Amino acid sequence: MSARVLITAGASGIGRAMAEAFDAAGARVWIADVDKAALAACPDHWRQSVVDVADEASVAALFAEIEADWGGLDTLCSNAGIAGPTALVEDMPLDGWRACIAVNLDGAFLCAKYAAPLLKRQGAGSIVITSSTAGQYGYPHRSPYAAAKWGVIGLAKTLAMELGPHGIRCNVICPGAVEGPRMEGVLAREAAAKGMTRDQVYAGYASGTSMGRFVEASDIANMAVFLGSDAARLVSGQVIAVDGHTVNPDPKV
């Protein structure tokens, strides 16, 4: 694979796992992130940019730099997202709601907006948007996150229809509960909101899947590499869960 791949929120977590997987497959990797320290800890041969995906000027500058340096783009992994507040709807702060929507949904829109002309110019390409199983089910105490993750699925379906005639595919990956520091924060906040222990919440998430376990970031990354490859040349407009098969999205323990 000699593809040129951009990964937002690529300096840690799922994004870094994607960058490592594309790199191992032979792609040229460009990571964008708001976390300068995390970027500094990434391999030097990955191109790096400090970018706030919720800020249009920042996103526009990133794609202008990519066009100037690489001359185009083959795969966009629109992966940036934040957890947002944990509260019942009636207790949800509007500023927290808007911040979550801005990063998760506006960020995906802005990256697609600026990637589309580059991809259309070459008549080929792939967009992979990271949603969540929260984008397939309701998510008590996490309404802005669920709303944003449902929203990116509608965005991706539309992009697949608009860009398909130009040879460009767009798909969505819906991770389930992913092992790692970010999920540990979610578990802690949800435990506090529900009056449960962290281990009880963890067990509830795991028991809500057929396979009875959390997934790993590498599982998501492997799917992204497939969707960016020629092996998925006719896979578009799809919403693919990598979650161990969710059977109960809000299990009670």
ROROBA-645609 format. One record per residue (C-alpha): y, x, z; residue in three letters. Coordinates in steps of 0.05 Angstrom, whole numbers, plus 32768, in hexadecimal, padded with zeros to 4 digits. Layout:
ROROBA-645609
YXZAla ...
***
This chain:
ROROBA-645609
800080008000Met 8043801E7FEBSer 806C7FE07FFEAla 80B07FE2801DArg 80AC7FB9805DVal 80E37FA2808CLeu 80D07F8A80D1Ile 81037F6A8100Thr 80F97F75814AAla 80CD7FAE8132Gly 80D77FDF816BAla 80A87FBE819ESer 80737F8A81A8Gly 80597F64816CIle 808E7F84813FGly 80797FCA8150Arg 80307FB98146Ala 80437F9E8101Met 80687FDF80F1Ala 802D80098107Glu 7FFD7FDF80DDAla 80287FE1809EPhe 8033802C80A8Asp 7FE8803780AEAla 7FDF800F806DAla 800E803F8049Gly 804D80158048Ala 8093802F8052Arg 80AD800F8092Val 80F37FFC80A7Trp 80FC7FDE80EDIle 81387FB98106Ala 81437FAA8150Asp 817A7F9F8183Val 81597FCF81B4Asp 8172801581A7Lys 8145803581DAAla 8107801481BCAla 811C802A8177Leu 81248072818FAla 80DC807181A8Ala 80C1805F8163Cys 80A78091812FPro 80DD80B8810CAsp 80C280A880C6His 80D0805E80CFTrp 8115804B80B8Arg 813C802B80F1Gln 81787FFF80F9Ser 81997FDE8135Val 81A07F958120Val 81B07F538142Asp 818C7F208116Val 81B87EE88131Ala 81F67F0B8115Asp 82007F0180CAGlu 822B7F3F80C0Ala 81F67F6A80E2Ser 81BE7F4C80B6Val 81E87F538076Ala 81F67F9C8086Ala 81AB7FA98091Leu 81977F8D804DPhe 81D07FB1802AAla 81B57FF28048Glu 816E7FE28033Ile 81857FD47FECGlu 81AD80147FEAAla 817680408006Asp 8136801F7FEDTrp 814F7FF97FB1Gly 812B7FBB7FC7Gly 80F87F9D7FF6Leu 80B07F867FF0Asp 80A07F658032Thr 80CD7F478068Leu 80AC7F3C80ACCys 80DF7F0F80CESer 80C57F198115Asn 81017F198143Ala 81017EE6817BGly 81117EDA81C4Ile 80EF7EAF81F7Ala 812C7E86820BGly 81347E62824EPro 80FB7E438275Thr 81107DFE8290Ala 81067DB48286Leu 81317D97824FVal 81607D768280Glu 816C7DB982A2Asp 81717DE28262Met 81B47E06825BPro 81D57DFB8217Leu 81E87E448210Asp 81A07E59821CGly 81887E2681E9Trp 81B97E4081B5Arg 81A97E8981C2Ala 815F7E7C81B8Cys 816B7E548178Ile 819A7E8A815EAla 81697EC38162Val 81297E9E8151Asn 81407E6F811BLeu 81847E878103Asp 81697ECE8101Gly 812F7EBA80D4Ala 815E7E9480A6Phe 81907ECE80A1Leu 81597F018091Cys 813C7ED3805CAla 81817EC6803FLys 818E7F108034Tyr 81477F228020Ala 81417EED7FEBAla 816F7F0D7FB7Pro 814B7F507FBDLeu 81077F307FB5Leu 811C7F037F7CLys 81397F3D7F56Arg 80F57F5E7F52Gln 80CF7F1D7F49Gly 809E7F2A7F82Ala 809A7F307FCDGly 80827F13800ESer 80A67EF5804AIle 807F7EEF808BVal 80A17EC980C3Ile 80877ECD810AThr 80867E88812ASer 80587E768164Ser 80237E438177Thr 80607E25819AAla 80757E148153Gly 80377DE9814BGln 80377DC5818ETyr 80687DB081C4Gly 80787DE381FATyr 808D7DC6823EPro 80C57DED8260His 80D27E14821EArg 80F57DE081F2Ser 81267E1081CDPro 80EE7E4181BDTyr 80C07E0A81A4Ala 80F87DEB817BAla 810A7E2D815AAla 80C27E3E814BLys 80B77DFA812BTrp 80F77E068104Gly 80E07E4880E5Val 80A37E2580CAIle 80CF7DF480A5Gly 80F97E2E808CLeu 80BB7E538074Ala 809E7E178050Lys 80E17E0E802CThr 80E67E58801BLeu 80A07E567FFDAla 80B67E1D7FCFMet 80F97E3C7FBCGlu 80DF7E837FB1Leu 809A7E767F96Gly 80B27E6F7F4EPro 80CE7EB67F55His 808A7ED37F6BGly 809D7ED57FB4Ile 806F7EBC7FEBArg 80837EA58031Cys 80537E99806AAsn 80557E8F80B5Val 802C7EAF80EBIle 80257E88812CCys 800F7EB78163Pro 7FF07E9981A1Gly 7FF87EBB81E5Ala 7FFE7F0581D6Val 7FED7F39820BGlu 80287F65821EGly 80697F6A8246Pro 808C7F318222Arg 80557F008233Met 80547F19827AGlu 809C7F048280Gly 808B7EBF8264Val 80527EB88296Leu 807F7ECA82D0Ala 80B67E9A82BCArg 80857E6182AEGlu 80617E6C82F0Ala 80A37E668314Ala 80B77E2882EEAla 80747E0682FALys 80687E1D8341Gly 802A7E43832DMet 80137E8B8331Thr 80157EBB82F6Arg 7FC97EBD82F4Asp 7FC37E7282F3Gln 7FF27E6D82B7Val 7FCD7EA68294Tyr 7F8A7E83829FAla 7FA87E428285Gly 7FBF7E638244Tyr 7F7D7E868239Ala 7F537E488248Ser 7F7C7E218215Gly 7F5B7E4781DCThr 7F147E4381C0Ser 7F0C7E8E81C8Met 7F267E8E820FGly 7F537ECA820AArg 7F987EE481F7Phe 7FA27F0781B4Val 7FBE7F4D81AAGlu 7FFB7F628182Ala 7FCD7F878152Ser 7FAC7F448140Asp 7FEF7F2A8129Ile 7FFF7F6A8104Ala 7FBE7F6980DDAsn 7FCF7F2380C4Met 80157F3A80B0Ala 7FF97F748087Val 7FC97F448064Phe 80017F138053Leu 802B7F4C8038Gly 7FF47F66800CSer 7FDB7F547FC6Asp 7F9C7F387FE8Ala 7FC77EFD7FFBAla 7FE97EF67FB7Arg 7FDE7EAB7FB5Leu 7FE77E9C7FFFVal 802B7E7B8009Ser 80497E448032Gly 80137E4C8066Gln 80177E4880B2Val 7FE17E7580CFIle 7FD27E758119Ala 7FB77EB68137Val 7FA77E9A817CAsp 7F5D7E968189Gly 7F607E4C8175His 7F8E7E2481A2Thr 7F6B7DE481B8Val 7F987DD181F2Asn 7FE07DEA81EBPro 7FF47DD78232Asp 7FB57DDF825DPro 7FB97DCC82A6Lys 7F957DF882D9Val 
***
